[in-house]
């Protein structure tokens, strides 16, 4: 006997949860062999109403979440231990311990404490990044439409339980293993499970053989498969690891860490730099020995310098910056599904956007009707006669929208507008269906550009077809007139009808053609060619979807940022041009290409025109791939929007695939890197802006960290050449590394977007992160910091001050604080930005200053850090020398603004 529903082995049933009768494990996979009534009985559900909320809650407790197990995350203790696995850290700890036995235990303890503090900071950063990534993953979770208590509800797919009744439509990813109980020409792509590329036509009848292979179980829909056509309804029979997908996942459990291209480049750079730093530290060690310095001191100094100077944290900081930036983007309705896309956003040069719902408000309203040669803009006043009666009946019946108990119309915005128009005219879908029940349907698809529903009509049947005028009109042989009955059929003038449709489209309306056909009996072959032929044209419907008010400004921002906005739509060319002109995307018909015109162009001709086309109308989803590939071949970085099943290949092929979060399909979302939670074009532009800000701030962190590291190396390396003693002790080097790589560096990730960020051209994707003078800056500013530090040492020694080491220590620390304030912008002056425009950074700098002062003036810290209190004059000199760094970087930015440095163009802000 089969279980009513499966229990997950990961979750023991709750004592009060529903209990299942014992099951024969050998029958667990034989749901396809049962008829619908038996499946419903064994799962304890009524297919017409679904589970109650109480039943669902109990079963969720019993079975656990509908999730595929993943490799468990690293435990917190392991993350902390991993902070000490770096080779150089281990050498430093070992050297410190050895020196404690043969030298000063105080220094050893101080070094160990600082290494521990470094580890705690690194651990905190890693935990923060992990939590940010987990939050993003949770936001990206899929949803499912179910029947709960007789009402439709959209719930997270992970909350599905055995016995739930799930509704499927084209574009949905199947959320659990389902036994289908209804199928309206449902087709499912099961290549993920079976490897077969051909979609499977789904049925509901029981299959007699209990041991059929997966590919032959045509009355089942398996988790992870994709509904590509039609609609269906199924009862959940397995969730989570009990599904067929779960069984496969159990056999191939593994996890691969996702690393972005920038992380990979920085990790590679870090290894090369590390080798160079080790060579320099080895040279410093040898030179120190030659000068007679103690072996242990020189060894600790060299190792401490290597630990401080090797930028092993750079890839981790990139992860934190990208993850936290992505979380911030969610607040702006942009959900990044893949971290590398955050890097790519700043390089986008073309945004190819759908029109409906993205550039427009997706609030359709019927504005005009055309029938029997008559245009009606006051359609509520049309007479209650043919062809108007048939037109409104078709709008109500050939429609998948519905009205909920709260009175709200749910469904596709176009269908909702048609439903509302029929209701306002007095023809209510529910009342009509009482005498004209739907028998079957031919769902809409992008190839046919139309849909058909067949209904009872007395003792006979009637089919209603709606779709694009150029798709429906060629199938019509007659037109409905205002005469009653069969006498109402008259001659069809397709030319006049297409001209009327074009006129409506030039007014910015979306135009649909409506037709019908009477059938004495249902045709034996329920195929498109049989049902959608010999139609009688009823009329045209013109719907208005006004442009989003914010889209015009978003288009202007695109242009100023060097990004070309392009509209791609299935609408009529005139409709598309009307909206595109209003938004500033296109100027005239020379900017528009239709799908048929595109199909007629060879690749060479299209490549020569692609850069100048601004509107693609009547385009098939398959042509989107050609558009993307042609633009990419020209060196463009393309963001492409899409919402349908057939858009998925183009979304995958684009550099940034953008899916709709509200109106899009699961398939499109899975194929995308960015999901618009509000389906708004302005959100794409906002995401590009945010992507540029994130990348800018990563560059600022690298600039800050690498300059500070180079300064520390220069100070130790150059001191012997000026006959100066070793300027810093190991404890000083590690403390500076702790302070500067900690809060100030991370606070740079909170830096607001620079002025003019959307007035500069996109960043070439292969451009080095060290471009635009960064590597020169790292070298010369590092030398400047070293120079002012060594000057402080030389001055103190020359004046006989015993505080020379404390002064070098202080200048090196504070000059890096001056540097972090100066590099908040690559071009804009700090005095223009204002100190308070990044409060976290200002707070971090002040805290660092306070901690540094504590090492100098708190008595019990003096022996720990080998420091001595400075006089007021000495502290003033340290502050003045540190401010030199701020001044010279401000001069660098002034020269950059005037185009006098690094070959960069002049750009005043």
SULLIN-V384110 format. One record per helix or strand of 2 or more residues. SS is the DSSP state (hx for helix, st for strand). FROM is the first residue (numbers start at 0). TO is the last residue. If there is no record, write none. Layout:
[[SS & FROM & TO] [SS & FROM & TO]]
//
This chain:
[[hx & 24 & 26] [hx & 30 & 32] [hx & 35 & 42] [hx & 52 & 62] [hx & 75 & 83] [hx & 86 & 101] [hx & 104 & 138] [st & 142 & 147] [st & 150 & 155] [hx & 156 & 158] [st & 164 & 168] [st & 176 & 188] [hx & 190 & 193] [st & 199 & 200] [hx & 213 & 215] [st & 219 & 220] [st & 225 & 237] [hx & 239 & 241] [hx & 243 & 250] [hx & 260 & 289] [hx & 294 & 308] [hx & 313 & 330] [st & 333 & 335] [hx & 339 & 344] [st & 349 & 353] [st & 364 & 370] [st & 373 & 375] [hx & 378 & 380] [hx & 387 & 396] [st & 401 & 402] [st & 408 & 409] [hx & 412 & 423] [hx & 428 & 434] [st & 437 & 444] [st & 449 & 456] [st & 459 & 466] [hx & 468 & 474] [st & 475 & 479] [hx & 484 & 487] [st & 488 & 489] [hx & 493 & 505] [st & 508 & 518] [hx & 527 & 530] [st & 534 & 543] [hx & 550 & 559] [st & 563 & 567] [hx & 572 & 582] [hx & 588 & 590] [st & 591 & 593] [hx & 594 & 599] [hx & 602 & 611] [st & 614 & 616] [hx & 620 & 632] [st & 637 & 641] [hx & 644 & 652] [st & 655 & 659] [hx & 665 & 670] [st & 673 & 675] [hx & 680 & 721] [hx & 729 & 749] [hx & 773 & 797] [hx & 803 & 821] [hx & 829 & 832] [hx & 834 & 836] [hx & 838 & 856] [hx & 858 & 864] [hx & 871 & 896]]
//
